[in-house]
Amino acid sequence: MKILNKIALGLVFAVGFASCESLDVEPTGFYSDDNFYKTVEDAEASLLYAYDALTLVSYAPINFYLNELASDNCNVKSDEGSDAQEFVNWEVTSQNELLTQYYRCAYIAVNRANAVIENVEGRGFEESEERRLLGEAYFLRAYNHFNVVRAFGIAPLQTSLIDKMDETTSSLPENMQEVYAFLIDDLTKAVNYLEVNRVTGRADKVAAQALLADVYLFAASAKESGVPKYDALTESVDNLYAKAAEYAGYVLNDQSEYAHDSNLQNIYDVDKADGPEHIFILSMDRSGTAEGDYSKLSKYFIPWIAGGTIYLKNTDDSFSPTHDGWSVFQTTNKLISSYEANDKRRTDLFVSEIYDEENNLSGSVSDGTIPYEFTRKYIDTEFSGDKTSTRPYLIRYSEVQLIYAEATANASGLEQYNQIRNRAGVSELDDLSGLSAEEFRSLVVEERQREFAYEGDRLWDLRRKNIVQEKVTEAAGLSPEQVAFYPIPQREIDLNPNIN
């Protein structure tokens, strides 16, 4: 009998290599196959527990250490811990604690999704409810495995619920073909099972289509660019791009719930998480009682400025309050210089001046009061101490537009590319004459940096295009595999002899 530990929503625990939840905790109650999953409400609670793993403080914030610090987007404050410094300096080892936490929590999230998959199918629920529950669980299992693949390359595929210690020694997949076949299969099931059903913090059919398009795009560009291990993919590069375009096209053309938001400010309004752009966004709110339910994400990006509350000038000349921060993620000149002078993503979404409550200028980058220009993407004017509703933007409609543009590299893709640039207030590209598909795709990747700066995606782009060392000088001298994949944490290797 499978014994499930009652934690938070009272469900499944992960053990061994996939655990940062202790087996030594005295459970407050038990659920088993005999007394749980009897109702749709039970299964729904289990599914919410799987979603809750995405907000773990050792998971969601750490993605920014992996993805932004190791890229050309930002540096880290000088007195941040040595583990963070390793990402900036490209000296990450298998002993890095941040990396270990990320790895473990990704597998906790996978395991919670597996609990839903194994216990819902065939339970006798109404078919529509079963398909919805399973579809979301398959999406989550694929989403978290995709995080692992992009971070570590070939790592264990956790295909079933782990609830015994002797089940924690999964072997590595044979190659990337096995890995991507698994991801594609899970997401195809999710697409087939789910309907379009917008709920903030939850995934639906459109989210599954968007993620599947992203998986195909990553595979296509990684294989095309000669990223290590991707030569094992049996599908041709052209076919992989075509599949990315196909699933991105479903999002762009076959639904009306999500859309391009012409107002740039709306996208980053914490009280508009249900805006048309947000296909998949975490459910975190300042009213939460524990970190993870509420967010401290804004603290990482905002500089520390003595005095606490500061005020930012808005595009309409009004002023908005925010707390000061921890100065962790510090904007590079490379990122700032990638924008044209009149790009709204530069003029409207980066802060170089701060004001007091009387609307008087109190500091700026030019006078040294502010150590760096910081992003406005994570600002909550209704903050309560350190508690905010700022949250990671996991899948945006604009990302699907640029996936489609990159995958098609044709006039139809150019239209999507230009819509992004038009919103930013910069010049559009008239046509593709004189540009090869490869050259246009490079332009799209450059646009992605400007559009998704500080949204936790930059390193993945550099890796799949095999341009880490071209863009990040600190990565010079490393081997192709060292720039393509982080090392699997040593602690996990020690726990699982099948990882080598």
C-alpha positions in Angstrom: 0.0 0.0 0.0 1.3 3.5 -0.9 1.5 5.7 2.2 1.2 9.4 1.4 2.5 12.0 3.9 0.1 14.8 4.8 1.9 18.0 4.1 0.2 21.3 3.2 -2.6 19.9 1.2 -2.0 16.5 2.7 -0.7 14.4 -0.1 2.5 12.8 -1.5 6.1 13.1 -0.4 9.2 12.6 -2.6 12.2 10.7 -1.3 15.8 10.0 -2.1 17.3 11.9 -5.0 14.1 13.7 -5.6 13.6 15.1 -2.1 14.1 18.2 -0.2 11.2 17.2 2.1 12.5 15.2 5.1 11.4 11.6 5.8 12.0 12.3 9.4 8.9 14.6 9.7 6.3 13.1 12.0 3.2 12.9 9.8 0.0 14.5 11.2 -2.2 12.1 9.3 -2.2 9.6 6.5 -3.9 9.0 3.2 -3.7 5.8 1.3 -5.1 4.1 -1.8 -8.0 3.0 0.5 -9.1 6.3 1.8 -7.9 9.0 -0.7 -8.7 9.8 -4.3 -12.3 8.7 -3.6 -13.7 12.0 -5.0 -12.8 14.5 -7.6 -12.2 16.9 -4.7 -9.4 14.6 -3.4 -7.8 14.4 -6.9 -8.1 18.2 -7.3 -6.3 18.7 -3.9 -3.5 16.4 -5.2 -3.2 18.4 -8.4 -3.1 21.7 -6.5 -0.3 20.2 -4.4 1.6 19.5 -7.7 1.2 23.1 -8.7 2.3 24.3 -5.3 5.7 22.7 -5.9 6.4 25.3 -8.6 6.3 28.1 -5.9 8.9 26.4 -3.6 11.4 29.0 -2.5 14.2 26.6 -3.4 12.8 26.3 -7.0 11.1 29.4 -8.5 13.6 32.1 -7.4 16.6 29.9 -8.2 15.7 29.7 -11.8 16.9 33.3 -12.1 20.3 32.4 -10.6 20.7 29.7 -13.3 19.3 31.7 -16.2 20.1 35.3 -15.6 23.3 35.4 -13.6 25.0 33.0 -16.1 23.9 35.1 -19.1 24.8 38.5 -20.4 21.8 40.1 -18.7 23.1 40.7 -15.2 25.8 40.4 -12.6 25.4 39.7 -8.9 26.1 41.9 -5.9 29.7 41.5 -4.7 28.7 40.1 -1.2 26.2 37.6 -2.5 27.1 34.0 -1.5 29.8 32.0 -3.3 27.2 29.7 -5.0 25.7 32.8 -6.7 29.1 34.1 -7.7 29.9 30.7 -9.4 27.1 31.3 -11.9 28.4 34.7 -12.9 31.9 33.5 -13.2 31.0 30.2 -14.9 32.6 28.2 -12.1 29.6 26.1 -11.1 30.5 22.7 -9.7 28.4 19.7 -8.7 28.7 21.0 -5.1 26.8 24.2 -5.7 24.0 24.3 -3.2 21.7 26.5 -5.3 22.0 24.0 -8.2 21.3 21.1 -5.8 18.1 22.8 -4.5 16.9 23.4 -8.0 17.5 19.8 -9.1 15.7 18.3 -6.1 12.7 20.6 -6.2 12.2 20.0 -9.9 11.9 16.3 -9.1 9.6 16.9 -6.2 7.4 18.7 -8.6 7.6 15.8 -11.0 6.8 13.3 -8.3 3.7 15.2 -7.2 2.5 15.2 -10.8 3.1 11.5 -11.0 0.9 11.0 -7.9 -2.0 12.5 -9.8 -1.3 10.5 -13.0 -1.1 7.2 -11.1 -4.0 7.7 -8.9 -6.6 9.4 -11.1 -6.5 7.2 -14.2 -9.2 4.5 -14.0 -10.5 5.8 -10.7 -14.0 6.0 -12.1 -14.4 9.8 -12.2 -16.5 11.4 -14.9 -14.5 11.3 -18.1 -14.3 15.1 -18.6 -12.9 15.5 -15.0 -10.4 12.6 -15.4 -9.1 14.1 -18.7 -8.7 17.5 -17.2 -6.9 16.2 -14.1 -4.6 14.0 -16.1 -4.0 16.7 -18.8 -2.8 19.2 -16.2 -0.7 16.5 -14.5 1.0 15.5 -17.7 1.7 19.2 -18.5 3.3 19.6 -15.1 5.4 16.5 -15.4 6.7 17.7 -18.8 7.2 21.3 -17.7 9.4 20.2 -14.8 11.3 17.6 -16.8 12.0 20.2 -19.5 13.5 22.5 -16.8 15.8 19.6 -15.9 16.8 18.9 -19.5 17.6 22.5 -20.2 19.6 22.8 -17.0 21.4 19.4 -16.8 21.0 17.7 -20.2 20.5 13.9 -19.8 19.1 13.3 -16.3 16.7 10.7 -14.9 13.2 10.6 -16.3 10.9 10.0 -13.3 8.1 8.2 -15.0 6.2 6.9 -11.9 5.5 7.9 -8.3 8.3 7.4 -5.9 7.2 6.5 -2.4 9.8 3.9 -1.4 13.6 4.4 -0.9 14.4 1.6 -3.3 12.6 3.4 -6.1 15.0 6.4 -6.1 17.8 4.9 -8.3 16.4 5.5 -11.8 18.9 5.0 -14.7 19.8 7.8 -17.1 18.0 7.9 -20.4 20.0 6.4 -23.3 20.1 9.7 -25.2 18.3 12.9 -26.0 16.0 11.1 -28.4 14.6 9.2 -25.4 14.3 12.4 -23.4 12.5 14.4 -26.0 10.2 11.5 -27.0 9.1 11.4 -23.4 8.5 15.2 -23.2 6.6 15.2 -26.5 4.4 12.2 -25.5 3.4 13.8 -22.2 2.6 17.2 -23.8 0.7 15.5 -26.7 -1.5 13.8 -24.0 -1.9 17.1 -22.3 -3.0 18.8 -25.5 -5.4 16.0 -26.3 -6.9 15.9 -22.8 -7.3 19.6 -22.0 -9.7 22.2 -23.1 -9.2 26.0 -23.3 -9.9 27.0 -19.7 -8.2 30.0 -18.3 -7.5 29.9 -14.5 -4.7 32.0 -13.1 -1.9 29.7 -11.9 -3.2 26.7 -13.9 -2.4 25.2 -17.3 -4.9 24.5 -20.0 -4.8 23.3 -23.6 -3.2 26.5 -24.9 -0.5 26.3 -22.3 0.2 22.7 -23.4 0.4 23.7 -27.0 2.7 26.6 -26.2 5.0 24.4 -24.1 5.1 21.7 -26.8 6.0 24.4 -29.4 8.9 25.5 -27.1 10.1 21.9 -26.7 10.2 21.5 -30.5 11.9 24.8 -31.0 14.6 24.0 -28.4 15.2 20.6 -30.0 15.4 22.1 -33.5 17.8 24.9 -32.8 20.0 22.8 -30.5 20.4 20.1 -33.1 20.9 22.7 -35.9 23.5 24.5 -33.8 25.5 21.4 -32.8 24.8 21.4 -29.1 26.3 18.3 -27.5 24.1 15.2 -27.4 21.4 16.7 -29.7 22.7 14.9 -32.7 20.9 11.8 -31.3 17.5 13.3 -32.2 16.2 11.3 -35.1 13.8 13.9 -36.4 15.3 16.3 -39.0 15.9 20.0 -38.0 13.3 21.1 -40.6 10.6 18.8 -39.2 11.3 19.9 -35.7 11.0 23.5 -36.7 7.8 22.6 -38.6 6.3 21.0 -35.4 7.3 24.1 -33.4 5.5 26.3 -35.9 2.5 24.0 -36.0 1.8 24.1 -32.2 2.6 27.8 -31.9 0.2 28.3 -34.8 -2.6 26.6 -32.9 -2.1 29.1 -30.1 -2.0 32.1 -32.5 -4.9 31.1 -34.7 -7.2 28.5 -33.1 -8.3 30.2 -29.8 -9.5 33.5 -28.6 -8.9 33.4 -24.9 -5.3 34.6 -25.0 -3.9 37.4 -27.3 -1.2 40.0 -27.9 -1.6 42.8 -25.4 -0.9 46.1 -27.1 -0.3 47.8 -23.8 3.2 47.0 -22.5 2.4 48.2 -19.0 -0.5 45.9 -18.6 1.7 42.8 -18.9 3.6 43.7 -15.8 0.7 44.9 -13.7 0.6 42.5 -10.7 -3.1 42.9 -10.5 -3.6 41.8 -14.1 -2.4 38.3 -13.9 -5.4 37.3 -16.0 -4.4 39.6 -18.8 -4.5 38.3 -22.3 -0.7 37.8 -22.4 -0.5 35.4 -19.5 -0.9 31.8 -20.8 0.8 30.3 -17.7 1.8 32.3 -14.6 2.3 31.3 -11.0 -0.4 31.8 -8.4 1.4 34.0 -5.8 -0.3 36.7 -3.9 0.6 39.2 -1.2 -2.2 37.9 1.0 -0.5 34.6 1.4 0.7 33.5 4.8 4.0 31.7 3.9 6.7 32.6 1.3 5.8 30.8 -1.8 2.2 31.7 -1.3 3.3 35.3 -1.4 6.4 36.4 -3.4 9.7 38.2 -2.5 10.8 38.1 -6.1 10.9 41.9 -6.4 13.6 42.1 -3.7 16.1 40.3 -5.9 15.9 43.0 -8.7 15.5 46.3 -6.8 18.6 47.9 -5.3 19.1 48.3 -1.6 18.5 52.0 -0.9 18.5 53.3 2.7 15.2 54.6 3.7 12.8 51.8 2.8 10.0 53.0 0.6 10.9 54.7 -2.7 8.8 56.1 -5.4 9.0 55.5 -9.2 7.9 57.9 -11.9 5.3 56.4 -14.2 4.8 57.1 -17.9 1.8 59.3 -17.1 4.0 61.4 -14.7 2.2 59.9 -11.6 4.3 58.2 -8.9 4.2 54.6 -7.5 5.7 53.4 -4.2 7.8 50.3 -3.8 10.0 48.8 -1.2 13.8 48.8 -1.7 15.5 45.5 -2.4 18.5 43.3 -2.0 20.5 44.3 -5.1 21.0 40.7 -6.1 20.5 40.8 -9.8 22.3 43.8 -11.3 21.7 44.9 -14.9 24.7 44.8 -17.2 25.6 47.5 -19.7 25.4 44.8 -22.4 21.7 44.4 -21.7 20.9 48.1 -21.6 22.9 48.7 -24.8 20.9 46.0 -26.7 17.9 48.4 -26.7 17.4 51.2 -29.1 17.1 54.6 -27.4 13.4 54.9 -27.9 12.5 51.2 -27.1 9.7 51.3 -24.6 11.0 48.2 -23.0 14.0 50.3 -22.2 12.4 53.7 -21.4 9.3 52.4 -19.6 10.5 49.2 -17.9 13.9 50.2 -16.5 14.4 52.6 -13.6 17.3 55.1 -13.4 15.8 57.6 -11.0 13.9 57.4 -7.7 11.7 59.9 -5.8 10.5 60.6 -2.3 7.0 60.8 -1.1 6.8 64.4 -2.0 7.7 63.5 -5.6 11.1 65.1 -5.4 14.1 63.4 -7.1 16.0 61.6 -4.4 18.6 59.6 -6.3 19.7 58.3 -9.7 22.2 56.1 -11.5 24.1 59.2 -12.6 24.7 60.4 -9.1 25.5 56.9 -7.8 22.5 56.7 -5.4 21.2 53.8 -7.6 24.0 51.4 -8.4 22.3 50.1 -11.6 19.3 50.5 -13.7 16.7 48.0 -12.5 13.7 46.4 -14.1 10.1 47.4 -13.3 8.8 44.0 -14.3 8.6 43.0 -10.6 7.0 46.0 -8.8 4.0 45.7 -6.5 2.7 49.1 -5.3 0.5 47.4 -2.7 3.4 45.5 -1.1 3.0 44.6 2.5 6.5 44.6 4.0 8.4 42.0 1.9 5.2 40.4 0.8 4.2 41.0 -2.8 2.2 39.6 -5.7 5.1 39.7 -8.1 5.4 36.4 -9.8 7.4 34.7 -12.6 6.0 34.9 -16.1 6.2 31.3 -17.3 4.5 31.4 -20.7 3.5 34.6 -22.4 1.6 35.0 -25.7 4.5 37.1 -27.0 6.8 34.2 -26.5 4.6 32.0 -28.7 4.7 34.7 -31.3 8.4 34.7 -31.3 8.6 30.9 -31.3 6.4 31.0 -34.4 8.6 33.7 -36.0 11.8 31.7 -35.3 10.4 28.4 -36.4 8.8 29.6 -39.7 11.4 32.2 -40.6 9.0 33.4 -43.3 6.7 36.3 -44.0 4.1 34.9 -41.6 6.6 34.7 -38.9 7.9 38.2 -39.7 4.4 39.5 -39.0 4.5 38.2 -35.5 8.0 39.5 -35.0 7.0 42.9 -36.1 4.0 43.0 -33.8 6.4 42.7 -30.9 8.6 45.4 -32.1 5.7 47.7 -32.9 4.4 47.5 -29.3 7.9 48.4 -28.2 7.9 51.5 -30.4 10.8 50.5 -32.6 11.1 50.1 -36.3 9.7 47.1 -38.0 11.5 44.9 -40.6 9.9 45.5 -44.0 10.6 42.1 -45.4 13.0 39.2 -45.4 14.8 40.0 -48.6 18.5 39.6 -48.3 18.2 37.6 -45.0 18.7 33.8 -44.8 16.5 31.8 -42.4 19.5 31.5 -40.1 20.0 35.3 -40.1 16.4 36.0 -39.3 16.3 33.4 -36.5 19.3 35.2 -35.0 17.3 38.5 -35.1 14.5 36.7 -33.3 16.8 35.5 -30.6 18.1 39.0 -30.1 14.5 40.2 -29.9 13.8 37.6 -27.2 16.6 39.0 -25.1 15.0 42.5 -25.2 11.5 41.2 -24.7 12.1 38.6 -22.0 14.9 40.2 -20.1 14.7 39.1 -16.4 11.9 36.6 -17.2 14.2 33.6 -16.6 14.9 32.4 -20.2 18.1 34.0 -21.4 20.6 31.2 -20.8 18.3 28.6 -22.4 18.4 30.7 -25.6 22.1 31.0 -25.5 22.5 27.3 -24.9 20.2 26.1 -27.6 21.8 28.4 -30.1 25.3 27.3 -28.9 26.4 31.0 -28.4 27.1 31.1 -24.7 30.8 31.7 -25.2 30.1 34.3 -27.9 27.9 36.3 -25.5 29.4 35.6 -22.1 33.2 36.2 -21.8 33.3 34.4 -18.4 32.5 31.1 -20.2 35.6 31.3 -22.4 37.8 28.2 -22.2 35.1 25.8 -21.1 34.3 22.6 -23.0 31.2 22.4 -25.2 29.4 20.2 -22.6 30.4 22.5 -19.8 28.6 25.4 -21.4 25.6 23.3 -22.6 24.8 21.7 -19.2 25.2 22.3 -15.5 26.7 19.3 -13.6 24.2 17.0 -11.9 24.6 17.7 -8.1 27.2 15.4 -6.5 24.8 14.6 -3.6 22.3 13.2 -6.1 25.1 11.1 -7.8 26.0 9.8 -4.4 22.4 8.8 -3.7 21.9 7.2 -7.1 24.7 4.9 -8.4 23.0 4.8 -11.8 23.9 8.5 -12.4 27.3 8.9 -13.8 
